[in-house]
Amino acid sequence: MDKEVSSHAKSGTVTRMTKLPLFAFLACLMLATEHAIAADGKPTEENGGKSVADIAAEVKPSLVKVIQVGRQGVGGLGSGFVMSDDGLIATNRHVIGDARRIKVETSDGKVEEVTEIFASDARLDLAILRIARKDLRPLPLGDSEKLRQGDRIVAMGNPQGLAFSVVEGVISEPQRDVDGVKMIQVAVPIEPGNSGGPLLDRQGRVLGLLTLKSARTDNLGFAMPVNELKKLIAKPNPVPMSRWLTIGVLNPRVWKPLMGAQWTQRAGIVSVEQPGDGFGGRALCLWMAEKPGAKFEAEVTVKLDDEAGAAGLTFCADGGERHYGFYPTGGKLRLTRFDGADVFSWKILADAASEAYRAGDWNTLRVRVDDERIQCFVNGRQVFDQEEKDLRGGHAGLCKFRTTVASYKGFRLGNDLAEKTPDPALTKDVQKSMNGFLAGKMDRGHAMDTLLQDPALSRRILDEKRKALEKNAAALRDLENDLHRGAVVRELTQQLSQPDERADLLRCALLISQHDNPEIDLGSYEREFARMVDELKDDAEIKKGTLPAVKRLTKFLFEQNGFHGSRHDYDSRSNSYINEVLDDREGLPITLSIIFVELASRLGVKNVAGIPLPSRFMVGYREKSEGEFSMLDVFDGGKTLTFAEAKTLVAGDSAIPDETMQPAKKKDIILRMIRNLIGRAVASPNPAKEAPPYFNLLLALDPSAFRERLTRARMRELSGDTAGAAEDLEWLVAHPPKEFDEPQHTALGDWLARLRRR
């Protein structure tokens, strides 16, 4: 989280706590500790106050870690301190990010959820958080106006993740102007994790919050004066976490949580943690998108983090205390009727083990309900057939108990959800192809031809075989991945080979996400997008013409629904996955543009297009089919720009290619998305593993992409795949790029000849 921030890096003076080697920080810390020990732990006339050791002991109970929960779990760590005994915590604004879950760990190791952003100011980089705990020890606030150059100070925080560390320094300049903000310049090392920690005088009073470090020297930093914090306390702008959060929040039109717990959704998977408010930690999450009929089936696939827990299906739920539950617990399956608030009104109708249940793995639960009976199934096998008719009607959904952490996917309702028996002949062909491949009697290409006839069936058979034959698991996993990606490539190729106006850009973008995550339910995101269209289709502004419609879409996306550019997690792959952009309402210029353009297209708004400006994809619009586009910078909240302003933003006074100023074809948009992913994969710690699937995907869609083909050839050679590298070079020799000159053609031939001699 504490990374360089360009707004301060522009001057070359300060950054957001850029990392330096850990040993360098530890050396500084050791020097400070030695100085404190030399003082013998007592105040002296020389230091004019308490010793560093005394201050550390007094302040430590008031220090906290501020933990930002981002897209991949814990996304960043900062510091803070207690401001009041009723739960107010001071930290930096950049520590908490945008729309992130935030937790606070107090000095006794207890972790508390933040319930409210009590106050924040982005310009001053200050934030005040509220937690529910009431037994905290606040730090006294000093007066930053009285600081003098040379005053001795103490800084405390969590540098480099080292909890509750202390270092001594002096005031270099009490009021240093940094981008128009007066800050305290201190001669003290400020490291990642220190952001938000207190700067203290020698009486233990807070003078400021550690905020920035110098880009020029490691032992110089900047703190926000505490008097600015006092002004923020006097005029708070509270935001409850229910409004602050967008990441992973369930769609209230689809899901309705009851009885507490923490329900989130990512990539089509609903997760729950923390005990519910009901007896025994009970909590429900009801499916509100549709209501079951008198006779129905409900199904979900669930995975428990601990088999001692309990989580599964609920149905016939009245929205209060009454419902049924079918769930695994303690390695068994259980059907229970809940008639009230506590265990005395609950009745276990059936409880049994099943060989079909796979402990520690995903399991598909299904119930069939009619007027007289309830039938329960796990992984397609019936476990209960119960005569039971007490509860009917209501909603179906998810349930959990105790401290269980569980994940759910594929929830659905219907009249007959039983898995259909696959075609025996096709099943036999799939098994024959799989076994032939493993025995070396069938090459991968011929096996794929058969498997692709039914990818879902093939994946299931491959998975079962992989678990049964452990020694062949690696080969089967590769084949399964190739099968999945082959299916994605095939559909993408089919989509993008159509005339541009017929290709489904949203589905193509979703397929890019599914390429990396086979578990994504594309249909659920397509339905979610359709609901957005339905919400706007009768809007009067949409029907008035392009300009009013664009204005309405801008308000709908960026003001009403909170879509925004990802500034803190810009390099995260999540920003390139359109499903996660829809989940989190946070993305790159290109993914936000796709959402805007596709909404406009499906609403019949004309003359709205994606404009592929270099380094900043934008949305262009115009009243008529001819003329210059006006531009929307979707990364900046839909800010309106003239074409000249947009060009200046991305290129300054430099010229840009003509094709980047024209509406992008859908295929070119998808290729640009893949190139973004290639760039991140190549920069990853393991590019040899991360990058090849994206090169394969791009070259399947655009075989003429010679730069990517050259790079893939080199990566194949380095990984030992000489045949694959030679295949790429042979293609380039047969289809020479027009950009190559004679020496480059010669070098290409020499490279190929060298590979063939191996």
C-alpha positions in Angstrom: 0.0 0.0 0.0 2.8 2.5 0.9 4.1 2.9 -2.6 5.5 6.0 -4.4 2.7 8.4 -5.3 3.2 10.3 -8.5 1.7 13.5 -7.2 4.6 14.0 -4.8 7.2 12.3 -7.0 6.8 15.0 -9.7 8.9 17.4 -7.7 11.6 14.8 -7.1 11.3 15.6 -3.4 9.0 13.2 -1.6 7.3 9.9 -2.1 4.9 7.7 -0.2 7.4 5.7 1.8 9.4 4.0 -1.0 11.0 0.8 0.2 14.7 0.6 1.0 16.5 -2.7 1.9 15.3 -4.0 5.2 18.8 -4.2 6.6 19.2 -0.5 6.1 16.1 0.2 8.2 17.2 -2.2 10.9 20.6 -0.5 11.1 18.8 2.9 11.7 16.6 1.2 14.3 19.6 -0.3 16.1 21.3 3.1 16.3 18.2 4.7 17.8 17.8 1.8 20.3 21.5 2.2 21.3 21.0 5.9 21.9 17.9 5.2 24.1 19.8 2.7 26.1 22.7 5.1 26.6 20.3 7.6 28.1 19.7 5.0 30.9 16.0 5.2 30.4 15.7 8.5 32.4 14.8 12.1 31.5 17.8 14.4 31.4 18.4 18.1 31.0 20.0 17.3 27.6 17.0 15.7 26.1 14.5 17.9 27.8 11.8 15.3 28.5 11.1 11.6 28.9 13.5 8.9 27.5 12.7 7.1 24.3 12.2 3.9 26.3 9.6 5.6 28.6 7.7 7.1 25.7 7.7 3.8 23.8 6.3 2.0 26.9 3.6 4.7 27.4 2.6 5.0 23.8 2.6 1.3 22.7 -0.9 0.5 24.1 -2.3 3.3 22.0 -0.7 2.2 18.7 -2.6 0.2 16.1 -2.0 -1.6 12.8 -4.4 -0.5 10.0 -5.0 -3.4 7.6 -6.5 -2.7 4.2 -8.2 -5.7 2.7 -7.9 -5.5 -1.1 -8.6 -7.6 -4.1 -6.3 -10.4 -3.3 -7.0 -10.4 0.5 -4.7 -8.3 2.7 -3.7 -5.6 0.4 -1.7 -3.2 2.6 -0.5 -2.4 6.1 -0.2 1.0 7.8 -0.1 2.5 11.3 -2.4 4.6 13.4 -3.1 5.6 16.9 -6.1 5.9 19.3 -7.6 9.3 19.5 -10.5 8.7 21.9 -11.6 6.0 24.3 -14.8 5.4 22.3 -13.1 3.9 19.2 -11.6 6.7 17.1 -8.4 5.9 15.3 -6.2 8.4 13.4 -4.2 7.4 10.3 -3.4 8.6 6.7 -6.0 8.7 4.0 -3.8 6.8 1.6 -3.5 3.9 4.1 -7.2 3.0 3.8 -7.4 3.3 0.0 -10.7 3.6 -1.8 -13.7 1.4 -1.1 -11.7 -1.2 0.8 -12.6 -3.2 3.9 -10.4 -2.0 6.8 -9.4 -3.8 10.0 -7.5 -2.4 13.0 -5.2 -4.6 15.1 -4.7 -3.1 18.6 -1.5 -3.5 20.7 -3.0 -6.6 22.5 -3.4 -8.4 19.2 -7.1 -8.1 18.9 -8.5 -7.4 15.4 -11.5 -5.0 15.1 -13.6 -4.3 12.0 -13.8 -0.6 11.1 -17.5 0.4 11.3 -17.2 4.0 10.0 -14.9 6.4 8.2 -15.6 9.1 10.8 -13.7 11.8 8.8 -11.3 12.0 5.9 -9.4 14.6 3.8 -7.6 13.4 0.6 -5.7 16.7 0.2 -4.3 16.6 3.7 -4.0 12.8 3.6 -5.8 12.3 6.9 -8.4 9.8 8.0 -10.2 9.1 11.2 -11.7 5.6 11.6 -14.2 4.3 14.1 -14.2 0.8 15.7 -16.7 -0.6 18.1 -14.3 -1.1 21.0 -14.7 1.2 24.0 -11.7 0.4 26.3 -9.0 2.2 24.4 -6.3 4.5 25.7 -6.1 7.7 23.6 -2.9 9.6 23.0 -2.7 13.3 24.1 -2.5 15.8 21.1 0.2 18.4 21.2 0.4 21.8 19.3 2.3 21.6 16.0 2.4 25.4 15.8 4.9 25.5 18.6 7.5 23.3 16.9 11.0 24.7 16.5 13.8 23.5 14.2 16.0 21.1 16.1 13.3 19.9 18.5 13.9 16.2 19.4 11.1 13.9 18.5 10.1 10.2 18.5 8.4 8.3 15.7 6.4 5.0 16.2 4.7 2.7 13.8 4.9 -0.7 11.9 7.8 -0.2 9.5 8.3 -3.1 7.0 5.6 -5.0 8.9 7.7 -4.9 12.2 5.0 -4.3 14.8 5.2 -1.3 17.1 8.8 -0.1 16.4 10.3 3.2 17.6 13.0 5.5 16.2 14.3 8.9 17.4 15.0 12.0 15.3 14.8 15.8 15.2 12.6 18.5 13.5 14.4 19.6 10.3 11.8 22.2 9.3 8.6 22.8 11.2 6.7 24.1 8.1 7.9 22.7 4.8 5.6 23.3 1.7 4.9 20.1 -0.1 2.6 20.5 -3.1 0.8 23.4 -1.4 0.4 21.7 2.0 2.5 22.7 5.1 4.2 19.6 6.5 6.7 18.9 9.3 10.0 17.8 7.9 11.8 15.3 10.2 15.2 13.7 10.2 14.0 10.2 10.8 13.7 7.2 8.4 10.1 6.6 7.3 9.4 3.2 5.9 6.4 1.2 4.3 4.0 0.5 7.2 4.9 3.6 9.1 2.3 5.7 7.4 -0.2 7.0 9.9 2.0 6.4 12.9 2.4 9.2 15.5 5.2 11.8 15.6 5.7 12.6 19.3 7.4 15.2 21.4 9.5 14.2 24.3 6.5 14.3 26.6 4.6 11.7 24.5 2.2 14.2 22.9 1.3 13.7 19.2 2.7 16.4 16.9 1.8 14.9 13.6 1.2 11.8 11.5 4.1 10.2 9.6 3.1 10.5 5.9 5.9 10.8 3.4 9.5 10.0 2.9 12.0 11.9 0.9 13.0 10.6 -2.5 16.5 12.1 -2.1 17.6 10.6 1.2 16.5 7.6 3.3 16.7 9.4 6.6 14.3 12.3 5.9 10.5 12.3 6.0 7.4 14.4 6.4 4.5 14.4 8.8 1.1 16.0 8.6 0.7 18.5 11.5 -1.6 17.4 14.3 -3.4 20.8 14.2 -4.8 19.8 10.8 -6.1 16.6 12.5 -7.8 18.7 15.1 -9.6 20.7 12.4 -10.8 17.5 10.9 -12.2 16.2 14.2 -14.1 19.5 14.6 -15.8 19.1 11.2 -16.1 15.3 10.5 -17.7 13.9 7.3 -18.7 10.4 8.4 -19.3 7.6 6.0 -20.7 4.3 7.3 -18.8 1.2 6.0 -22.0 0.1 4.2 -21.6 3.0 1.9 -17.8 3.0 1.9 -17.5 -0.6 0.6 -17.9 -1.6 -3.0 -15.5 -4.5 -3.2 -17.3 -7.8 -3.0 -20.6 -6.3 -1.9 -23.6 -8.5 -2.7 -26.2 -7.1 -5.1 -29.2 -6.4 -2.9 -31.5 -7.1 -5.7 -30.1 -10.6 -5.9 -29.1 -11.5 -2.3 -30.4 -10.6 1.1 -28.2 -11.5 4.1 -30.0 -12.1 7.4 -28.7 -12.6 10.9 -25.3 -11.0 10.4 -22.0 -12.7 9.3 -20.0 -11.2 6.5 -21.1 -12.2 3.0 -19.1 -11.2 -0.1 -18.9 -12.1 -3.7 -15.9 -12.5 -6.0 -15.8 -14.0 -9.5 -19.3 -15.5 -9.0 -18.3 -17.2 -5.7 -20.2 -16.1 -2.6 -18.1 -16.3 0.6 -19.0 -16.0 4.2 -17.0 -15.5 7.4 -17.5 -14.5 11.0 -20.3 -16.0 13.1 -23.9 -14.9 12.5 -26.0 -13.1 15.0 -28.4 -16.1 15.3 -28.1 -18.8 17.9 -25.1 -21.0 17.2 -23.7 -18.5 14.8 -26.6 -19.0 12.4 -26.8 -16.7 9.4 -28.8 -16.8 6.1 -28.4 -15.2 2.7 -31.6 -15.5 0.7 -31.8 -15.4 -3.1 -34.1 -12.6 -4.0 -33.9 -12.7 -7.8 -36.7 -15.2 -8.0 -39.0 -17.1 -5.7 -39.5 -20.9 -5.8 -42.8 -22.3 -6.9 -44.9 -24.8 -4.9 -42.7 -27.6 -6.3 -39.0 -26.8 -6.9 -35.4 -27.8 -6.7 -32.6 -25.7 -5.3 -28.9 -26.4 -5.8 -25.5 -24.9 -4.7 -21.9 -26.1 -4.7 -20.3 -25.4 -1.4 -16.8 -25.8 0.2 -16.1 -25.5 3.9 -12.7 -24.4 5.3 -13.1 -26.8 8.2 -15.3 -29.9 8.1 -16.2 -29.3 11.8 -18.2 -26.3 10.5 -21.6 -26.3 8.9 -22.8 -24.5 5.7 -25.1 -25.3 2.8 -28.6 -24.7 1.4 -31.6 -23.1 3.1 -35.1 -23.2 1.6 -38.7 -22.4 2.5 -37.3 -19.4 4.5 -39.9 -16.9 5.7 -37.4 -14.1 6.2 -37.3 -14.6 9.9 -36.5 -17.6 12.1 -38.3 -20.4 10.2 -36.7 -22.3 7.3 -35.1 -25.7 6.4 -31.4 -26.3 6.1 -29.5 -29.0 4.2 -25.8 -28.9 4.9 -22.6 -30.9 5.6 -21.3 -30.8 9.2 -18.7 -33.0 10.9 -18.3 -35.1 7.8 -22.0 -36.0 7.6 -25.0 -34.5 5.8 -27.9 -33.1 7.8 -31.5 -31.9 7.1 -32.9 -29.7 9.8 -36.1 -27.7 10.3 -35.7 -24.4 12.1 -38.9 -23.3 13.8 -37.5 -20.5 16.0 -34.6 -18.6 17.4 -32.8 -21.3 19.4 -31.9 -25.0 19.4 -35.0 -25.9 21.4 -37.1 -25.1 18.4 -34.9 -26.8 15.9 -35.5 -30.4 14.7 -32.9 -32.6 13.0 -35.0 -34.5 10.4 -32.2 -36.6 9.0 -28.5 -37.1 9.6 -26.2 -39.5 7.8 -22.8 -39.9 6.2 -22.5 -40.4 2.4 -19.7 -41.9 0.4 -20.5 -39.3 -2.3 -19.4 -36.5 0.0 -15.9 -35.3 -0.7 -14.4 -33.8 2.5 -12.3 -30.7 2.0 -13.5 -30.3 -1.6 -16.4 -28.7 -3.4 -19.7 -30.6 -3.1 -22.9 -30.0 -4.9 -26.0 -30.0 -2.7 -29.5 -30.2 -4.2 -33.0 -30.4 -2.7 -36.2 -31.4 -4.3 -39.4 -30.1 -2.6 -43.0 -31.0 -3.3 -46.2 -31.0 -1.4 -45.4 -34.0 0.8 -41.7 -34.7 0.7 -38.1 -33.3 0.7 -35.4 -35.2 -1.1 -31.7 -34.3 -0.6 -28.7 -35.1 -2.9 -25.0 -34.6 -2.7 -22.9 -34.8 -5.9 -25.9 -36.3 -7.7 -26.5 -39.1 -5.2 -29.6 -39.1 -3.0 -29.0 -39.1 0.7 -32.4 -38.4 2.2 -36.0 -38.9 1.1 -38.0 -37.3 4.0 -41.8 -37.1 4.4 -42.1 -33.5 5.6 -44.6 -30.8 4.8 -44.5 -28.3 7.7 -42.9 -25.3 5.9 -43.6 -24.2 2.3 -43.3 -21.0 0.3 -40.7 -18.4 1.1 -37.2 -18.1 -0.4 -34.3 -20.3 -0.9 -30.6 -19.4 -0.4 -27.5 -20.1 1.7 -27.0 -20.9 5.4 -24.0 -21.1 7.7 -23.4 -21.9 11.4 -20.8 -21.4 14.1 -17.5 -19.8 13.0 -17.5 -21.6 9.6 -15.8 -19.9 6.7 -17.4 -21.2 3.5 -17.6 -20.6 -0.2 -20.6 -21.1 -2.5 -21.0 -21.2 -6.3 -23.5 -22.0 -8.9 -26.7 -21.4 -6.8 -29.8 -22.0 -8.9 -33.5 -22.7 -8.7 -35.6 -24.8 -11.1 -38.1 -27.6 -11.6 -35.5 -30.2 -12.5 -31.9 -29.5 -11.8 -30.7 -33.2 -11.8 -27.5 -33.6 -13.9 -28.5 -35.2 -17.2 -26.8 -38.5 -18.1 -24.2 -37.8 -20.7 -24.3 -39.5 -24.1 -22.7 -43.0 -23.4 -21.0 -43.0 -26.8 -19.5 -39.6 -26.2 -18.4 -40.5 -22.7 -16.7 -43.6 -24.1 -15.0 -41.5 -26.8 -13.8 -39.0 -24.2 -12.4 -41.8 -22.0 -10.8 -43.5 -24.9 -9.1 -40.2 -26.0 -8.0 -39.5 -22.5 -6.5 -43.0 -22.0 -4.9 -42.9 -25.4 -3.3 -39.6 -24.7 -1.9 -40.9 -21.4 -0.6 -44.1 -23.0 1.1 -42.1 -25.7 -1.1 -43.6 -28.4 -2.9 -40.3 -29.3 -1.4 -36.9 -29.7 -2.8 -33.9 -27.9 -4.4 -32.4 -31.0 -6.5 -35.5 -31.8 -7.5 -35.9 -28.1 -8.6 -32.2 -28.0 -10.8 -32.7 -31.1 -12.9 -35.3 -29.2 -12.8 -33.5 -25.8 -14.0 -30.2 -27.3 -17.3 -31.8 -28.3 -18.4 -31.4 -24.7 -15.9 -29.4 -22.7 -17.9 -29.6 -19.4 -18.2 -33.4 -19.6 -14.6 -33.7 -20.6 -13.4 -31.5 -17.7 -15.3 -33.7 -15.2 -13.8 -36.9 -16.5 -10.3 -35.5 -16.6 -10.7 -34.3 -13.0 -11.8 -37.7 -11.8 -9.0 -39.4 -13.7 -6.4 -37.0 -12.3 -7.3 -37.8 -8.7 -7.3 -41.5 -9.4 -4.0 -41.6 -11.1 -1.7 -39.3 -9.1 1.4 -40.0 -11.2 -0.4 -38.7 -14.2 -1.9 -35.7 -12.5 0.4 -33.1 -14.0 -0.3 -34.3 -17.6 -4.0 -34.3 -17.0 -3.9 -30.9 -15.5 -2.2 -29.5 -18.5 -4.7 -31.2 -20.8 -7.6 -29.8 -18.8 -6.2 -26.3 -19.0 -5.6 -26.7 -22.7 -9.1 -27.9 -23.1 -10.6 -25.0 -21.2 -8.4 -22.4 -22.9 -9.1 -24.1 -26.2 -12.8 -23.7 -25.7 -12.3 -20.0 -24.8 -10.1 -19.4 -27.8 -12.6 -21.1 -30.0 -15.5 -19.0 -28.8 -13.4 -15.8 -29.0 -12.4 -16.7 -32.5 -16.0 -17.3 -33.5 -17.1 -14.0 -32.0 -14.4 -11.9 -33.5 -14.5 -13.4 -37.0 -18.0 -11.9 -37.4 -18.6 -8.4 -38.7 -17.7 -6.0 -36.0 -21.3 -4.9 -35.3 -22.3 -8.5 -34.6 -19.5 -9.4 -32.2 -20.5 -9.3 -28.5 -17.8 -7.2 -26.9 -19.0 -7.8 -23.3 -19.0 -11.6 -23.7 -15.5 -11.4 -25.4 -14.2 -9.4 -22.4 -15.8 -11.9 -20.0 -14.1 -14.7 -21.9 -10.8 -13.1 -21.2 -11.6 -13.4 -17.5 -12.8 -17.0 -17.9 -9.5 -17.8 -19.7 -7.8 -17.3 -16.4 -10.6 -18.5 -14.1 -12.6 -21.4 -15.4 -15.0 -21.1 -12.4 -16.5 -17.8 -13.5 -20.2 -18.1 -14.4 -20.4 -15.9 -17.5 -24.2 -16.1 -17.6 -24.5 -14.5 -14.1 -22.5 -11.5 -15.3 -24.4 -11.2 -18.5 -27.6 -11.2 -16.5 -26.2 -8.6 -14.1 -25.3 -6.4 -17.1 -28.8 -6.9 -18.6 -30.3 -5.7 -15.3 -28.3 -2.5 -15.7 -29.7 -2.0 -19.2 -33.2 -2.7 -17.9 -32.7 0.0 -15.3 -32.0 2.6 -17.9 -34.0 1.5 -21.0 -37.1 3.6 -20.1 -35.1 6.6 -18.9 -36.3 9.8 -20.7 -32.7 11.2 -21.0 -31.6 8.0 -22.8 -34.2 8.5 -25.5 -33.4 12.2 -26.2 -30.3 11.7 -28.2 -26.6 11.0 -27.9 -25.6 14.0 -25.7 -28.3 13.7 -23.0 -27.8 9.9 -23.0 -24.1 10.2 -22.5 -24.6 12.6 -19.7 -27.2 10.2 -18.1 -24.9 7.2 -18.5 -22.0 9.1 -16.9 -24.1 9.9 -13.9 -25.5 6.4 -13.7 -22.0 4.7 -13.7 -19.8 7.1 -11.9 -22.1 8.9 -9.4 -24.9 6.5 -8.7 -23.0 3.2 -9.0 -19.5 4.2 -7.9 -17.5 3.0 -10.9 -14.0 4.6 -10.7 -10.5 4.2 -12.0 -8.1 2.0 -10.0 -5.4 4.3 -8.6 -4.1 2.3 -5.7 -4.2 -1.2 -7.4 -3.5 0.0 -11.0 -1.2 -3.0 -11.8 -3.6 -5.6 -10.4 -4.9 -8.1 -13.0 -8.3 -7.7 -11.5 -8.6 -4.4 -13.4 -8.4 -6.3 -16.7 -11.1 -8.8 -15.7 -14.4 -7.3 -16.7 -16.3 -9.5 -14.2 -14.2 -8.1 -11.3 -14.6 -4.6 -12.6 -18.4 -5.2 -12.4 -18.0 -6.7 -8.9 -15.7 -4.0 -7.6 -16.7 -1.1 -9.7 -13.0 -0.4 -10.2 -10.9 -0.8 -13.3 -8.6 0.4 -16.0 -9.6 3.0 -18.7 -10.2 0.2 -21.2 -12.4 -2.0 -19.0 -14.4 1.0 -17.8 -14.8 2.1 -21.4 -16.1 -1.3 -22.5 -18.8 -1.1 -19.8 -19.8 2.4 -21.0 -19.7 1.6 -24.7 -21.7 -1.6 -24.3 -24.3 0.0 -22.1 -24.7 2.7 -24.8 -24.9 0.1 -27.6 -27.5 -2.0 -25.8 -29.6 1.1 -25.1 -29.5 2.1 -28.7 -27.4 5.3 -28.1 -25.7 6.1 -31.4 -22.2 7.4 -32.1 -20.6 6.3 -28.9 -17.3 4.4 -29.4 -14.1 3.4 -27.7 -11.1 5.6 -28.8 -7.7 3.8 -28.4 -5.6 6.7 -27.4 -2.1 5.7 -26.4 -1.8 4.9 -22.7 -5.3 6.1 -21.9 -8.3 4.4 -23.6 -11.3 6.8 -23.6 -14.9 6.9 -24.8 -15.7 9.2 -27.7 -19.1 10.5 -28.6 -20.7 12.9 -31.2 -24.2 14.0 -32.1 -23.8 12.9 -35.7 -22.0 10.1 -37.5 -19.4 12.6 -38.8 -17.3 15.2 -37.1 -14.9 15.4 -34.2 -15.5 13.3 -31.1 -15.9 14.8 -27.7 -14.1 12.6 -25.1 -15.0 11.0 -21.8 -12.1 10.1 -19.5 -13.8 7.2 -17.8 -10.7 6.7 -15.5 -11.4 10.1 -14.1 -15.1 9.8 -13.3 -16.3 10.4 -16.8 -14.7 13.9 -17.1 -15.6 15.5 -20.4 -12.7 16.6 -22.6 -12.3 18.1 -26.1 -10.4 15.9 -28.5 -7.4 18.3 -28.2 -7.5 18.2 -24.4 -7.5 14.4 -24.5 -4.6 14.3 -26.9 -2.6 16.7 -24.7 -3.3 14.6 -21.7 -1.9 11.4 -23.2 0.8 12.8 -25.5 1.5 16.4 -24.6 2.9 18.1 -27.7 3.9 14.9 -29.4 2.1 13.5 -32.4 0.0 10.3 -32.0 -0.8 7.8 -34.8 -4.0 8.5 -36.8 -5.4 5.1 -36.0 -5.5 5.8 -32.3 -7.8 8.7 -32.9 -10.5 6.6 -34.6 -13.1 4.3 -33.1 -11.5 1.0 -32.1 -12.7 -2.3 -33.6 -13.9 -4.8 -31.1 -11.1 -7.3 -32.0 -8.5 -4.5 -31.4 -10.0 -3.8 -28.0 -9.7 -7.4 -27.0 -6.1 -7.6 -28.3 -5.3 -4.5 -26.3 -6.7 -6.1 -23.1 -4.6 -9.2 -23.7 -1.5 -7.1 -24.3 -2.2 -5.4 -20.9 -2.2 -8.8 -19.3 1.0 -9.8 -21.1 2.7 -6.7 -19.8 1.8 -7.6 -16.2 2.7 -11.2 -16.6 6.1 -10.4 -18.1 6.8 -8.1 -15.1 5.7 -10.8 -12.6 8.1 -12.8 -10.5 7.6 -15.8 -12.7 7.1 -14.6 -16.3 8.0 -18.0 -17.7 4.9 -19.5 -16.1 2.6 -16.5 -16.2 3.1 -15.1 -19.7 2.9 -18.0 -22.2 -0.9 -18.5 -21.9 -1.5 -14.9 -22.9 0.9 -15.1 -25.8 -0.9 -18.2 -26.9 -4.3 -16.5 -26.7 -3.2 -13.4 -28.5 -1.5 -15.3 -31.3 -4.5 -17.6 -31.7 -6.6 -14.4 -32.4 -3.9 -12.5 -34.3 -1.3 -14.8 -35.9 0.4 -11.8 -37.6 1.4 -10.2 -34.3 5.1 -10.7 -35.0 6.5 -9.0 -32.0 4.6 -11.3 -29.6 5.6 -14.3 -31.8 9.2 -13.4 -31.5 8.9 -13.0 -27.7 7.1 -16.3 -27.4 9.8 -18.0 -29.5 12.5 -16.7 -27.2 10.6 -17.8 -24.1 10.0 -21.2 -25.5 13.7 -21.6 -26.3 14.7 -20.5 -22.8 12.2 -23.0 -21.2 13.6 -25.9 -23.3 10.8 -26.1 -25.8 13.0 -26.0 -28.9 10.3 -27.5 -31.1 7.9 -24.8 -30.1 10.5 -22.0 -30.7 11.3 -23.4 -34.1 7.6 -23.6 -35.0 7.3 -19.8 -34.3 10.4 -19.0 -36.3 9.2 -21.1 -39.2 5.9 -19.1 -39.3 7.9 -15.9 -39.3 10.1 -17.1 -42.1 7.0 -18.1 -44.1 5.2 -14.8 -43.3 8.0 -12.2 -43.1 7.0 -9.0 -41.4 7.2 -6.0 -43.7 8.9 -4.1 -40.9 12.0 -6.4 -41.1 15.0 -5.3 -43.1 17.4 -7.7 -44.8 19.8 -8.1 -41.8 16.8 -9.0 -39.6 15.6 -11.6 -42.1 19.1 -13.1 -42.1 19.2 -13.1 -38.3 15.9 -14.9 -38.2 17.1 -17.6 -40.6 20.3 -18.1 -38.6 18.3 -18.5 -35.3 16.0 -21.1 -36.9 19.0 -23.0 -38.3 20.6 -23.0 -34.9 17.5 -24.5 -33.3 17.2 -27.2 -36.0 20.8 -28.3 -35.3 20.0 -29.1 -31.6 
